[in-house]
Amino acid sequence: MKRLRLTSTRFFLFGFSLALLGPAHAEILVYGTKPKTWSGSNIEEGVKTKWPDPPDNGTTQEGFYFWELDGVDRFISGETRPVVTYQGQTFYPSSVLVNHGQKNKRVSGSNTADGNPESHSHTYYGRAVGPGGKRIFRALYQQWEDSSLDGKPTDTGIGMLEGPCKLISVGGGKTGYYAPKLSFQLWRLDGSFAGSIGSFRDGRKIKYSNWPMVLYQALTREINNRSLNKSDAVIFAVGYLFPGYTELDPLIDD
């Protein structure tokens, strides 16, 4: 991943739940995160700098990411995200980006279902009963980019989402153990051998980041009460969130 993709890792990732009643079925969860709460570092040739940079060239002050769960132990892949035609453009929507300072908002998405045809990822999740009977949610994530397409070393990352659960109604008649807050930690090994490839082949970038994420329960319930799929949920949310803000044209990656 040449840069951090926030939605499929853009975000990529995301979604979960085991129903207390009835059969398991896919549902949508909406988590928000603010770049000012992110922490992380990029280390290249011994020089440490801040990473990641905020998305959208630093103008996004809050991002809303849509996670689709499948049963009890895996996320649904990007290929299940339907294409939409919205504001005259046909694309795969994946998130909503908000600028509170300028009071505007926009849908973010891509021209491919997985957000990056060179990228491959797997995410598996589950719950366990921790000390004191508290339910803990954890997801494990692996992502890599195909090195054969550009001849460069494979960029790869591993990540973990974790948070304590509470009984929460997420709409659609579904109540279960969900995490109101999550911490997403990501470790990466990136880049070509920009430095000392030589005998030791140690010229790669090392990256680490941590993002706090918050479940937006009211929006999540509205989406599941309407039985929306992931793409329709994003389009619904951009109108639902901050109705007084100006909506900009969609931001679509190639």
CORRAGI-V277583 format. One record per backbone hydrogen bond with DSSP energy under -1.0 kcal/mol. NH is the residue of the N-H (numbers start at 1). CO is the residue of the C=O. If there is no record, write none. Layout:
NH;CO  NH;CO
This chain:
12;8  20;175  29;67  31;65  32;214  33;63  37;34  38;35  39;210  41;208  42;49  43;206  44;47  47;44  49;42  59;56  60;55  61;98  62;98  63;33  64;96  65;31  67;29  68;14  69;27  70;74  75;123  76;68  80;77  81;78  84;91  86;89  89;86  91;84  92;110  94;108  95;108  96;64  97;106  98;62  99;104  104;99  105;246  106;97  108;95  109;251  110;92  111;253  115;112  119;116  120;144  122;142  124;140  126;138  128;136  130;134  133;130  136;128  137;163  138;126  139;161  140;124  141;159  142;122  143;157  144;120  145;155  146;118  151;147  156;189  157;143  158;187  159;141  160;185  161;139  162;183  163;137  165;135  166;178  168;176  170;174  174;171  176;168  178;166  182;213  183;162  184;211  185;160  186;209  187;158  188;207  189;156  190;205  194;192  194;203  197;195  201;197  202;196  205;190  206;43  207;188  208;41  209;186  210;39  211;184  213;182  214;32  215;180  216;30  217;215  220;216  221;217  222;218  223;219  224;220  225;221  228;223  233;229  234;230  235;231  236;232  237;233  238;234  240;236  241;237  245;242  246;103  248;105  251;107  253;109
